[in-house]
Amino acid sequence: MARILIIEDSPTDTAVLTQVLERNGHQVLASTSAEDGIEVCKREKPDLVLMDVVLPGMNGFQATRALARDAGTKEIPVLIVSTKGMETDQAWGMRQGAKGYLVKPPKEDVLIGEINRLLGTAG
């Protein structure tokens, strides 16, 4: 079981992701903005972050970069889960420090497989 922080401004997407994660034995933390998510990440030290890109205020690319550059959070893998599915978006997300990139809505087996890959656990 991992502690996973969801940074997502859509209550529907948060609920769907939470159900999938909890069904697969994970503990979920949630935040509705990048700024708050960064604070939660620093305070709670989750095992992994699921990051939306389109957020109010700071976007998910900026938040990913902030987490990747912070000494206290740089070891926490960020998996971007976004509707922005173009190759350029994915490449940019990885350049900001994300360890993976999935397009919404991700299939449950793909999402869990990617989480397991990033956490180094067998699925």
C-alpha positions in Angstrom: 0.0 0.0 0.0 1.3 3.4 -0.9 0.2 6.9 0.1 -0.7 8.8 -3.1 -1.4 12.5 -3.4 -3.9 13.5 -6.1 -3.5 17.1 -7.2 -6.6 17.6 -9.3 -9.2 20.4 -9.5 -12.1 18.3 -10.8 -14.1 16.7 -8.0 -15.3 14.0 -10.5 -11.8 13.1 -11.6 -10.6 13.1 -8.0 -13.4 10.8 -7.0 -12.8 8.3 -9.9 -9.0 8.2 -9.2 -9.6 7.8 -5.4 -11.9 4.9 -6.0 -9.4 3.2 -8.3 -6.5 3.7 -5.9 -8.4 2.7 -2.8 -9.7 -0.4 -4.6 -6.1 -1.3 -5.2 -5.1 -0.9 -1.6 -3.6 2.6 -1.7 -4.2 5.5 0.8 -5.3 8.7 -0.9 -4.6 12.4 -0.1 -6.2 15.0 -2.3 -5.6 18.6 -3.1 -7.5 20.9 -5.5 -4.7 23.3 -6.5 -1.0 23.1 -7.3 0.0 25.5 -4.6 -1.8 23.6 -1.9 -0.6 20.3 -3.4 3.0 21.4 -3.1 2.4 22.2 0.6 0.7 18.9 1.3 3.5 17.1 -0.5 6.1 18.8 1.6 4.2 18.1 4.8 2.9 14.6 4.2 5.7 13.1 2.1 3.4 10.8 0.0 5.0 7.9 -1.9 3.8 9.3 -5.2 1.9 12.3 -6.7 -0.8 12.1 -9.4 -0.7 15.6 -11.1 -3.2 17.2 -13.3 -1.9 19.8 -15.7 -4.8 22.2 -16.0 -5.2 23.7 -12.6 -6.3 27.1 -11.2 -3.3 29.5 -10.7 -0.1 27.5 -11.0 -0.3 24.7 -13.6 0.7 21.1 -13.1 3.9 21.5 -15.2 5.0 24.4 -12.9 4.1 22.4 -9.8 6.0 19.3 -11.1 9.0 21.4 -11.7 8.8 22.9 -8.1 8.5 19.4 -6.6 11.4 18.0 -8.7 13.7 20.9 -7.7 12.8 20.9 -3.9 15.3 18.9 -1.8 12.5 17.7 0.4 10.3 16.4 -2.4 12.5 15.6 -5.4 12.6 11.9 -4.6 8.8 11.6 -4.7 7.8 10.5 -8.2 5.2 12.6 -10.1 2.9 10.9 -12.5 1.1 13.4 -14.7 -2.5 12.4 -15.5 -4.0 15.0 -18.0 -6.3 15.6 -20.9 -3.4 17.3 -22.6 -2.3 14.3 -24.6 -0.1 15.7 -27.4 3.5 14.4 -27.6 4.8 18.0 -26.9 2.8 18.1 -23.7 4.1 14.7 -22.6 7.7 15.6 -23.5 7.4 18.9 -21.6 6.0 17.2 -18.6 8.9 14.8 -18.5 11.3 17.6 -18.9 9.8 19.3 -15.8 10.6 16.2 -13.7 7.6 13.9 -14.1 8.5 10.2 -14.0 5.4 9.3 -16.1 2.6 10.7 -18.2 -0.9 9.3 -18.7 -3.7 10.8 -20.8 -7.2 11.0 -19.1 -9.1 9.0 -18.5 -6.5 6.3 -17.9 -7.5 2.6 -17.9 -7.4 1.2 -14.4 -4.8 -1.5 -15.2 -2.6 1.0 -17.0 -2.8 3.5 -14.1 -2.0 0.8 -11.5 0.7 -0.7 -13.7 2.4 2.7 -14.0 2.1 3.4 -10.2 3.6 0.0 -9.5 6.4 0.7 -11.9 7.2 4.1 -10.3 7.0 2.6 -6.8 9.1 -0.4 -7.8 6.4 -2.9 -6.7 5.1 -5.8 -8.6 1.5 -5.5 -9.8 
